[in-house]
Amino acid sequence: MEKTINLKELLQSLKKRLLLIIIVTAVFTVLSGIVSYFFLTPIYQSSTQILVNQVKSKNEVYNPNEVQTNLQLINTYNVIIKSPAILDKVIEKENLEMTSGELDKLISVSNEQESQVVNITVQNENPQKSKNIANAISTTFQKEIKSIMNVDNVSILTKARVGSMIKPNIILNMAIALIVGLMIGVGLSFLLEYLDKTIKKDKDIEEQLGLPVLGAINIINIDSDTKKRGSNIYINETRGDSIGS
């Protein structure tokens, strides 16, 4: 029974400060949207795909051993793609004002398990530049791998397109801010309720002062007409006393 009463009091305190909770939540959500849209630098992403597979003529027979060899080479290719041997030439080709180490941080290379397709993803503040860098990496790697590994088993499967924005995710940021604002608003409401030492109920006197409540005087609300009639009766009675005297 005690837990039910406590829960009821908590809900009442939240209801009493519902406006405060709504305001705090709304402020956090709106500020998150403004900061995400106007102050955070947007990041765009472009991807290209290369296929690791030996070029064959029509009369050549499919060889499973070659496929297995290509799969084993992919891990090596993933490292070579992000090496200065490739990135330095991409920087020179695209006239980028950055080092190979800085460009390496903008690139991610991956492939699905047992797949001969390698995905090259580039992130940049400029959507067109992210596309150009991704395509430059794939074409440069296709050209340079012939001399680096003395093989010709790389072809471009898909060229990169103009990058799409991936950061910031405004909707996600606003959703997170809404939850955080709601938590802060609820916490602030409980804090204000805890700090509120004013006496409002009989129970508050017993808890805060340690004194038993002997009785209570209710507030009687008197409307204006009743007050007016009462004052007229008082005046008439006064006048009657004066006349009689």
C-alpha positions as CSV (number, residue, x, y, z in Angstrom):
1,M,0.0,0.0,0.0
2,E,2.9,2.3,0.8
3,K,4.4,1.8,-2.6
4,T,1.1,2.7,-4.3
5,I,0.9,5.9,-2.3
6,N,4.5,6.8,-3.2
7,L,3.9,6.1,-6.8
8,K,0.8,8.2,-6.8
9,E,2.7,11.1,-5.2
10,L,5.4,10.9,-7.8
11,L,2.9,11.0,-10.6
12,Q,1.2,14.0,-9.0
13,S,4.5,15.9,-8.7
14,L,5.1,15.2,-12.4
15,K,1.7,16.4,-13.3
16,K,2.2,19.5,-11.3
17,R,5.3,20.4,-13.2
18,L,4.3,19.0,-16.6
19,L,4.7,22.4,-18.2
20,L,8.3,22.6,-17.0
21,I,9.0,19.1,-18.4
22,I,7.5,20.0,-21.8
23,I,9.5,23.3,-22.0
24,V,12.9,21.6,-21.1
25,T,12.3,18.8,-23.6
26,A,11.3,21.2,-26.4
27,V,14.3,23.5,-25.7
28,F,16.7,20.6,-25.9
29,T,15.1,19.2,-29.1
30,V,15.0,22.6,-30.9
31,L,18.6,23.4,-29.9
32,S,19.8,20.0,-31.2
33,G,18.1,20.6,-34.5
34,I,19.6,24.2,-34.8
35,V,23.1,23.0,-33.9
36,S,22.9,20.0,-36.3
37,Y,21.6,22.0,-39.2
38,F,23.5,25.3,-38.9
39,F,26.7,24.6,-37.0
40,L,27.9,21.0,-37.7
41,T,29.9,20.5,-40.9
42,P,28.0,18.1,-43.2
43,I,30.0,15.0,-44.3
44,Y,29.3,13.3,-47.7
45,Q,30.1,9.7,-48.7
46,S,30.8,8.1,-52.1
47,S,31.5,4.5,-52.9
48,T,33.1,2.6,-55.8
49,Q,33.5,-1.1,-56.3
50,I,36.3,-3.0,-57.9
51,L,36.3,-6.7,-59.0
52,V,39.3,-8.9,-58.4
53,N,39.1,-11.4,-61.2
54,Q,41.4,-12.4,-64.0
55,V,40.3,-11.3,-67.5
56,K,39.5,-14.4,-69.6
57,S,38.8,-15.1,-73.2
58,K,35.7,-16.9,-74.4
59,N,37.5,-20.3,-74.8
60,E,39.1,-20.3,-71.3
61,V,37.6,-22.7,-68.7
62,Y,36.6,-21.6,-65.2
63,N,39.3,-22.5,-62.7
64,P,38.3,-22.6,-59.0
65,N,42.0,-22.3,-58.0
66,E,42.2,-18.9,-59.6
67,V,39.1,-17.7,-57.6
68,Q,40.7,-18.9,-54.4
69,T,43.9,-17.1,-55.3
70,N,42.0,-13.9,-56.0
71,L,40.2,-14.1,-52.6
72,Q,43.6,-14.5,-50.8
73,L,44.9,-11.5,-52.7
74,I,42.0,-9.3,-51.6
75,N,43.4,-8.8,-48.1
76,T,46.7,-7.7,-49.6
77,Y,44.9,-5.4,-52.0
78,N,43.0,-3.8,-49.1
79,V,46.3,-2.7,-47.6
80,I,47.8,-1.6,-50.9
81,I,44.8,0.6,-51.7
82,K,45.4,2.7,-48.5
83,S,49.2,2.8,-48.9
84,P,51.1,5.9,-49.8
85,A,52.0,4.2,-53.1
86,I,48.4,4.7,-54.2
87,L,47.3,7.7,-52.1
88,D,50.2,9.9,-53.1
89,K,49.3,9.6,-56.7
90,V,45.6,10.2,-55.9
91,I,46.6,13.4,-54.1
92,E,48.7,14.6,-57.0
93,K,46.0,13.7,-59.5
94,E,43.2,15.5,-57.6
95,N,45.4,18.4,-56.3
96,L,44.4,17.6,-52.8
97,E,45.9,19.8,-50.0
98,M,46.5,16.9,-47.6
99,T,49.0,14.2,-46.8
100,S,48.5,10.5,-47.5
101,G,48.0,9.9,-43.8
102,E,45.1,12.5,-43.7
103,L,43.6,11.0,-46.8
104,D,43.8,7.5,-45.3
105,K,41.5,8.6,-42.5
106,L,38.8,9.5,-45.0
107,I,38.9,6.1,-46.7
108,S,37.5,2.7,-45.7
109,V,38.0,-0.5,-47.7
110,S,36.0,-3.6,-47.2
111,N,34.7,-6.7,-48.9
112,E,32.0,-9.3,-48.1
113,Q,33.2,-12.7,-46.9
114,E,34.1,-15.0,-49.8
115,S,33.5,-12.1,-52.3
116,Q,35.8,-10.9,-55.0
117,V,34.2,-7.4,-54.9
118,V,36.1,-4.7,-52.9
119,N,34.2,-1.6,-51.7
120,I,36.1,1.7,-51.5
121,T,34.3,4.4,-49.5
122,V,35.4,8.0,-49.2
123,Q,34.0,10.7,-46.9
124,N,34.5,14.4,-47.5
125,E,32.9,17.7,-46.8
126,N,32.4,18.3,-50.5
127,P,30.1,15.8,-52.2
128,Q,31.7,16.2,-55.6
129,K,35.2,15.8,-54.2
130,S,34.2,12.6,-52.4
131,K,33.1,11.2,-55.7
132,N,36.3,12.3,-57.5
133,I,38.6,10.9,-54.8
134,A,36.8,7.5,-54.8
135,N,37.0,7.2,-58.6
136,A,40.6,8.3,-58.6
137,I,41.6,5.6,-56.0
138,S,39.9,2.8,-58.1
139,T,41.5,3.9,-61.4
140,T,44.9,4.5,-59.8
141,F,44.9,1.2,-58.0
142,Q,43.8,-0.6,-61.2
143,K,46.8,0.9,-63.1
144,E,49.4,0.6,-60.4
145,I,48.7,-2.9,-59.3
146,K,50.0,-4.2,-62.6
147,S,53.5,-3.0,-61.7
148,I,53.3,-3.5,-57.9
149,M,52.1,-7.2,-58.0
150,N,52.8,-8.0,-61.6
151,V,49.1,-9.1,-62.1
152,D,46.2,-7.8,-64.1
153,N,43.1,-9.1,-62.3
154,V,41.4,-5.8,-61.2
155,S,38.5,-4.2,-63.0
156,I,36.2,-1.4,-62.0
157,L,32.7,-2.8,-61.3
158,T,30.9,0.4,-60.2
159,K,32.0,4.0,-60.5
160,A,31.3,6.4,-57.6
161,R,28.5,8.9,-57.8
162,V,28.1,12.3,-56.2
163,G,28.3,11.8,-52.4
164,S,25.2,11.7,-50.2
165,M,25.2,13.3,-46.8
166,I,25.7,10.9,-43.9
167,K,26.5,13.3,-41.1
168,P,25.0,14.9,-39.1
169,N,21.9,12.8,-38.8
170,I,19.6,15.6,-37.8
171,I,16.5,13.4,-37.0
172,L,18.6,11.0,-34.9
173,N,20.3,13.9,-33.0
174,M,16.9,15.5,-32.3
175,A,15.5,12.2,-31.1
176,I,18.4,11.7,-28.7
177,A,18.0,15.3,-27.5
178,L,14.3,14.8,-26.9
179,I,15.0,11.8,-24.7
180,V,17.8,13.6,-22.8
181,G,15.6,16.7,-22.4
182,L,12.8,14.5,-21.1
183,M,15.1,12.9,-18.5
184,I,16.5,16.2,-17.4
185,G,13.0,17.7,-17.1
186,V,11.7,14.8,-15.0
187,G,14.8,14.9,-12.9
188,L,14.5,18.7,-12.4
189,S,10.8,18.2,-11.4
190,F,11.8,15.7,-8.7
191,L,14.6,17.9,-7.5
192,L,12.2,20.9,-7.1
193,E,9.7,18.7,-5.3
194,Y,12.4,17.5,-3.0
195,L,13.6,21.1,-2.3
196,D,10.1,22.4,-1.8
197,K,9.6,22.6,2.1
198,T,6.4,24.6,2.1
199,I,3.5,23.1,4.1
200,K,0.5,22.3,2.0
201,K,-1.1,19.4,3.7
202,D,-1.8,18.0,7.2
203,K,0.7,15.3,6.4
204,D,3.4,17.9,5.8
205,I,3.1,19.2,9.4
206,E,3.5,15.8,10.9
207,E,6.5,14.9,8.7
208,Q,8.4,18.2,8.9
209,L,7.5,19.5,12.4
210,G,6.8,16.2,14.1
211,L,3.6,17.6,15.6
212,P,0.2,15.9,15.6
213,V,-2.6,17.6,13.8
214,L,-5.6,18.3,16.2
215,G,-7.9,19.9,13.7
216,A,-8.2,21.9,10.5
217,I,-10.1,25.1,9.5
218,N,-11.5,25.0,6.0
219,I,-11.5,28.0,3.9
220,I,-15.0,29.3,3.3
221,N,-15.5,31.0,-0.1
222,I,-18.1,33.8,0.0
223,D,-19.3,35.2,-3.2
224,S,-19.8,38.9,-3.8
225,D,-23.6,38.8,-3.4
226,T,-23.4,37.2,0.0
227,K,-20.9,39.7,1.1
228,K,-23.1,42.5,-0.1
229,R,-26.2,41.2,1.7
230,G,-24.2,40.7,4.9
231,S,-22.9,44.3,4.8
232,N,-26.5,45.6,4.3
233,I,-27.8,43.7,7.3
234,Y,-25.0,45.1,9.4
235,I,-25.8,48.6,8.3
236,N,-29.5,48.2,9.0
237,E,-28.9,46.8,12.4
238,T,-26.6,49.7,13.2
239,R,-29.2,52.2,12.1
240,G,-31.9,50.5,14.1
241,D,-29.8,50.8,17.2
242,S,-29.2,54.5,16.6
243,I,-32.9,55.2,16.1
244,G,-33.9,53.3,19.2
245,S,-31.4,55.2,21.3
